[in-house]
Amino acid sequence: MQPRTYTRDVTMRPDAWPSYTPEIGQFEEGFSLELNPLLSLDGRTIDAVIKCNIDQLEKLVPVMLEVPSTVANRQRAQIEVPQVTHCRLHERFRWPADQVLIVGLGVVATPLPVEPNPLLRVLPIASSPQRADLLVFVESKGKVTPPAASIAPATARSAQRDARIYRGRY
């Protein structure tokens, strides 16, 4: 995530020139991906919670405000209104451990900043924010097991007992 600042509002100051001070706002732009996997006791299935958040600042729309003042009749200030795109995913999935999970979120805002083509900046054509088809691939590479000497026999017995009590439920 990267912070992007903009002029959010103006605060009146009748005792000074100019008679306002700009208030700065901040928008967090970027993406975050959180994966919480859980392998079944027999190692054949995987449960995972995937949480993905994408926030993109499309553009800042300038808006002119009339600021009343005792010194000047017509004083104007510019603020910016952010136009943003959000994409949210928070889901739980279960699939066989020997297969790859593919989650498609469709066409969403590109979460990484892309440097525009210099030629397109010169041409008088409308440019739109970058878009991309978002695919998330999750593959199991097997169990991560600690060395055999570090596993206590009592711990293994309690895990087997807990598996019988809960019968696959959380």
C-alpha positions as CSV (number, residue, x, y, z in Angstrom):
1,M,0.0,0.0,0.0
2,Q,1.2,3.5,-0.8
3,P,-0.2,6.7,0.6
4,R,-1.5,9.3,-2.0
5,T,-2.2,12.8,-0.7
6,Y,-4.7,15.3,-2.0
7,T,-6.4,18.6,-0.9
8,R,-9.6,17.4,0.8
9,D,-11.1,20.6,2.2
10,V,-10.4,24.2,3.3
11,T,-10.6,25.6,6.7
12,M,-11.7,29.2,7.2
13,R,-9.1,31.7,8.7
14,P,-10.6,35.2,8.8
15,D,-7.5,36.6,10.6
16,A,-4.9,36.0,7.8
17,W,-4.4,36.2,4.0
18,P,-5.5,34.0,2.3
19,S,-8.6,33.5,4.5
20,Y,-8.3,29.7,4.4
21,T,-5.9,26.9,4.9
22,P,-6.1,23.7,2.8
23,E,-6.7,20.4,4.6
24,I,-4.8,17.5,3.3
25,G,-6.4,14.0,2.9
26,Q,-4.7,10.7,2.3
27,F,-5.7,7.7,0.3
28,E,-4.0,4.3,0.7
29,E,-3.5,2.9,-2.8
30,G,-2.3,-0.6,-3.7
31,F,-3.2,-4.2,-2.8
32,S,-3.0,-6.7,0.0
33,L,-3.4,-10.5,-0.2
34,E,-3.8,-12.6,2.9
35,L,-3.8,-16.4,2.8
36,N,-4.6,-18.6,5.8
37,P,-4.3,-22.3,4.8
38,L,-5.1,-25.3,6.9
39,L,-4.1,-28.9,5.8
40,S,-6.4,-31.7,6.9
41,L,-5.0,-34.3,9.3
42,D,-4.9,-37.0,6.6
43,G,-3.2,-34.5,4.2
44,R,-5.7,-35.0,1.4
45,T,-7.6,-31.7,1.5
46,I,-6.8,-28.0,2.1
47,D,-9.0,-25.4,3.7
48,A,-8.0,-21.8,3.1
49,V,-9.3,-18.4,3.7
50,I,-8.2,-15.9,1.1
51,K,-8.6,-12.2,1.6
52,C,-7.7,-9.8,-1.2
53,N,-8.2,-6.0,-1.2
54,I,-7.3,-3.7,-4.1
55,D,-7.7,0.1,-3.9
56,Q,-6.8,2.3,-6.8
57,L,-7.0,6.0,-7.2
58,E,-8.4,6.5,-10.7
59,K,-8.1,10.3,-10.8
60,L,-8.5,13.4,-8.7
61,V,-11.3,15.6,-9.9
62,P,-10.6,19.3,-9.2
63,V,-13.5,21.4,-7.7
64,M,-13.4,25.1,-7.2
65,L,-14.9,26.6,-4.0
66,E,-16.0,30.1,-3.3
67,V,-14.3,31.2,0.0
68,P,-15.9,34.3,1.6
69,S,-13.5,36.8,3.0
70,T,-13.5,40.2,4.6
71,V,-10.5,41.3,2.5
72,A,-11.6,40.1,-0.9
73,N,-15.1,39.7,-2.2
74,R,-14.5,36.7,-4.4
75,Q,-11.8,34.4,-3.3
76,R,-11.6,30.9,-4.8
77,A,-9.9,27.7,-3.6
78,Q,-9.4,24.4,-5.3
79,I,-10.0,21.0,-3.6
80,E,-9.8,17.5,-5.1
81,V,-12.4,14.8,-5.0
82,P,-10.8,11.3,-5.3
83,Q,-12.4,8.9,-7.8
84,V,-11.5,5.4,-6.6
85,T,-12.0,1.8,-7.5
86,H,-12.2,-1.0,-4.9
87,C,-12.1,-4.8,-5.2
88,R,-12.7,-7.0,-2.2
89,L,-12.6,-10.8,-1.8
90,H,-13.0,-12.7,1.5
91,E,-13.8,-16.3,0.9
92,R,-13.1,-19.8,2.2
93,F,-12.2,-22.6,-0.2
94,R,-11.7,-26.4,0.2
95,W,-9.9,-28.4,-2.5
96,P,-7.8,-31.6,-2.8
97,A,-4.1,-31.1,-1.8
98,D,-2.8,-32.6,-5.0
99,Q,-4.6,-30.0,-7.2
100,V,-4.1,-26.3,-7.8
101,L,-6.8,-23.8,-6.7
102,I,-7.4,-21.1,-9.3
103,V,-9.6,-18.1,-8.2
104,G,-10.6,-15.6,-10.9
105,L,-11.8,-12.2,-9.9
106,G,-12.5,-10.9,-13.3
107,V,-11.2,-7.6,-14.7
108,V,-10.2,-5.3,-11.9
109,A,-8.0,-2.2,-11.4
110,T,-4.3,-3.0,-11.8
111,P,-2.9,-2.8,-8.3
112,L,0.6,-1.7,-9.4
113,P,1.4,1.7,-10.8
114,V,2.1,1.6,-14.5
115,E,4.3,4.2,-16.2
116,P,2.2,5.7,-19.1
117,N,3.5,5.6,-22.6
118,P,5.0,9.0,-23.4
119,L,3.5,9.0,-26.9
120,L,0.0,8.7,-25.4
121,R,0.4,11.7,-23.2
122,V,0.9,13.9,-26.3
123,L,-2.1,12.6,-28.3
124,P,-5.5,14.1,-27.4
125,I,-7.2,10.8,-26.6
126,A,-9.0,9.9,-23.5
127,S,-7.0,7.6,-21.3
128,S,-8.5,5.2,-18.8
129,P,-6.9,3.6,-15.8
130,Q,-5.2,0.3,-16.3
131,R,-7.2,-2.9,-15.9
132,A,-6.2,-6.5,-15.7
133,D,-7.7,-10.0,-15.3
134,L,-6.9,-11.0,-11.7
135,L,-6.1,-14.7,-11.2
136,V,-4.9,-16.2,-7.9
137,F,-3.1,-19.6,-8.0
138,V,-2.7,-21.6,-4.8
139,E,-0.6,-24.8,-4.8
140,S,0.3,-27.0,-2.0
141,K,4.0,-28.0,-1.8
142,G,3.4,-30.6,0.9
143,K,3.6,-30.6,4.7
144,V,6.2,-28.7,6.6
145,T,7.2,-31.1,9.4
146,P,9.6,-30.3,12.2
147,P,12.5,-32.7,12.8
148,A,11.4,-36.0,14.4
149,A,13.3,-35.4,17.7
150,S,11.3,-32.2,18.4
151,I,7.9,-34.0,18.3
152,A,6.9,-35.3,21.7
153,P,4.9,-38.6,21.8
154,A,2.4,-37.0,24.1
155,T,1.7,-34.2,21.6
156,A,1.0,-36.8,18.9
157,R,-1.4,-38.7,21.1
158,S,-3.3,-35.5,22.1
159,A,-3.6,-34.6,18.4
160,Q,-5.2,-38.0,17.6
161,R,-7.6,-37.7,20.5
162,D,-8.6,-34.2,19.5
163,A,-9.3,-35.4,15.9
164,R,-11.7,-38.0,17.2
165,I,-13.5,-35.5,19.4
166,Y,-14.0,-32.8,16.8
167,R,-14.7,-35.2,13.8
168,G,-13.5,-32.7,11.2
169,R,-15.2,-29.6,12.6
170,Y,-13.4,-26.5,13.7
